[in-house]
Amino acid sequence: MKNRPLAMTYLRLAYLAGDHKAGVVFAIRYGDAHPQELAAADLQAAHFRRQMAPGGSWPRP
């Protein structure tokens, strides 16, 4: 994905959904990311999660 912040967000979202491999991929690809980039990806992933599961129920794999 050419959009680095969005790619980071989707990997964080996958990790929140229970995909443990997404955490490894995130660390490999974006281990050198600036703390502000990491915080932005976390905030956006949390926002997407709230949109996808407004009642708080989140499917576990």
Number of C-alpha atoms within 10 A of each C-alpha: 7 6 7 12 14 15 15 25 24 18 21 23 22 17 18 18 15 15 15 11 11 19 17 14 14 17 11 10 12 15 11 9 11 9 9 9 15 18 12 15 22 19 14 19 22 16 13 15 18 14 11 12 11 10 8 10 10 14 8 8 6
